Each structure stands twice: as C-alpha cells, then as structure tokens.
Amino acid sequence: MLKGLAITPPVVGRISIGRVIERNGKRLPEKDDQFTLTSQVQGRDGWLLHPLDEKLRKEAEGHKLRSIPVRFLFNDPGLNLRADYSLFDRTTGRPVCVGNGETCRRMGKDGVATSPCPGPDACAFAQGACKAYARLNVVVGEGGDDALGSFVLRTTSFNTIRTLAARLAYFSAVSGGLLACLPLELKLRGKSTAQSHRAPIYYVDLVVRSGITLEQAITQAKELDEQRRASGFDQAALDEAACMGFANGVFEELDDDVPAVVEEFYPPGAGDTVSEEDATQDLRGRLEAKMARIG
C-alpha cells in the first residue's frame, strides 16, 4: 500500500443539495431545495446526472427529490461520516490545514507538522478562511451491482454535520452496533433562523425509511446481519480495513477532487490562505497594538 495516500471508500457518484453556476464571469455555488445525484464526470454545464437520479425522481412521482433510501458501508459511525476543520489553498486547490478543534495537521515548507487547533473562530493562521467540512459515504438503495460502491455527500453545513453525527451515533446505539444493516434514508429538511432572515435553509437529516418503524428497522437489521454472517460476510474486517485506509494518508481529499470542493464550498472572495509567518506577524501586531492601548 502506498504510504501517504488515504485509501477511501470507492465512490461511484455524488449527492448534493446545490450546484455551481456562472455569474458575471465567476463560477459560484447556488443552494437548492432538493437532492441531486450526479456521476463523477463534468460537462460544460456542470456534473452529469447519475442514472439513479432519474430513477429516484420517477419514484417520487413528480415531487422534488427530498429523500434518498440508503444503507451504510460500516458499523462504525466515524467511518461513514468524517468531519474536521479544513483550510484549502485557493491558488493550488490543495488542503493546507486539517484539524479537529484540539490538534491539526498543517502543511508547511518542511512538510506536514502537528500543531494545536483552536478551531476556525480563534485561529490566527486561517484568519476566517477555515470551515467545518464533512464527507458522508452511503450506499444508495441496496447497492445494486456494486455493494461496496458509495455516493459521497460533502458539506460545510453545521446543521447537517451535527444532525448526521447525532443520528449515526443514536442508530448505532439502538441497533446494537448494526448500523451497516439498518434500512435508512437521507431526508432534506428546512428551517428558518434569524441569520437567514426567516428564509428557509436546508440541511440533511437521517431517518428510518418511510413506511417502517424503528423497531421494524432493527428487526430487519438483525435478520440481514445473520444472513451476511451465514454467507461469510465479515463486517468487522471491512470496518478495520477502512480504518487502516483512512489512517494511511495525511489528507483524505485527492488532488483531483479538491478543485471541485474549493469551487463549491470556498467561492472567490471568501478569504484567502496566508503563510504561517504572515499570520504570526499579524497576531503579534494586534497584540502589540492592544498592549499599547492598555499602556
């Protein structure tokens, strides 16, 4: 296995609740009020739709696609949803610093170093350009011909990250750790806040599939787990392989994926990265100015 290369779940498509549009010569992200499933191929007008997008829309009978039946690859919630604070360099499109609020891995002149992570609001290095960023891998439906091929939902929404993290932990707990066997669905929900000026904002939730209760879902999960064990399916080994794969690399995102991430979640004008030396000098200058005022 190549060291330094994160081995991530195989991705066959993307799930988004927005798109990138061109406005005044700039490509900018635009939010939507429904899910879209795309392939990993881009055309002139953006990402090409995945065949499952049309299938699910037909099942929605003309309604907007606001729910997607899913299963998870792993029993460990942290393998299905990876969230951290991320800072990208908008010039190269590569990750510069990734942290969890306690420690971070930061790219510098001498390679990657581990540093304290104060979070995006208190980080002098990022200067407001760091965001919470998460990747959720799901199997859409029952997986069809590719049981290990997943769709990835990328998000910088605190509402989505917090909700998905809670749901994954709760579903894992109530099912006795059988998260990968539960029949679930992603659901798009709307809410209004003072910051949104009462306009609805949308976030992703995770619920039991429509038409069944939580108790029925747990019963189905136990039955599926027994069937998999009888066939020789080793879920624990799959989780362990995924854990080792993630740990094999410094940063999860591949160079080919990062430009699209930056374009969608870090639009032009949202702030630029700075060198650690410049950030330190700026922080020192502000502290000296504060001391001068106190003096």
Steps between C-alpha positions, in 0.01 A plus 500: 500500500634844408583695815359851519201416280170476686304195386139622501172322413456451124273777372259449208318833528425817695199620701453876518236754600635769275694568186767730360377773262680763295419861589685809377783284372540318832396148595308522827314246717120520507291318760199288404196358681540142381758225458687438176696183423781546251772291346867587541515645149467871428364655182477861388195561718632323808487148635316244288202336668533143625238252366374450855395866509236439232390173664444661839317797347258261328437331833434845651213532247580849386582637843837652580766248601516559874570148626744228392493138628845406628706247688844549649821317421628490856370436850733764645325843471836678473592306186179598322521870594836673525488863615779745570601863468661551159700778339568483126748700296294667228803535272595133487169355619680279751424457871730708720374422850257243638406490870243378750496787752786354705781418257553559129723377216643802318700505178812716516836546329644202683203270445204422723518599866261443789387814682232603752161570339296778666213466252416729206379799703819535705759395243745777405646285223170449315364852560140396441566288190469167687167315496343192648502246219359147493473204265219244533518176301179306440379212288189618314216249524632144532814562299389326181796342321757676720444434870820682597464797264384813677369848434669783687321799652739786574382784722616801701162540673521489881130401509564203271822391671355519851175324402669218309756442777224473760280274288783264413599466866139445609416245228819311577412493869138387473581230241778347705769616258326376183515836323603345166188282494235762580261611222524880522449805282651844463235768537522866409353730763446874506524748786498875543734699720562863584822486297311376194251791540223241544567351156523120507841336505537131430701232676527121478347269758513122537184302584353152478364425153146607429232243581678319783552567868831510684422166661431343159823648364698345787335162437594521132856597594536193723366274224737649241793469740423131550476445123833673443673300773362177355640591157843580647470880480745643759378847598760544776781435250348751258490767771860424595616524137327836463656630822847402380435658161401837643802496733737433209487860373551846644204660317194316375425705187678406177655773286243428228210557741621813678436757221132404493482520880657847503270618220185382679578585862767771483383748234720794389503786748439278803854556623843377403760291676803664650842373597564406863764775518253766381234371738743511793611853413138612471413350839813656656406838355150484643632398843754786499230747402279372783782530753570854379136596560509346848826677577 
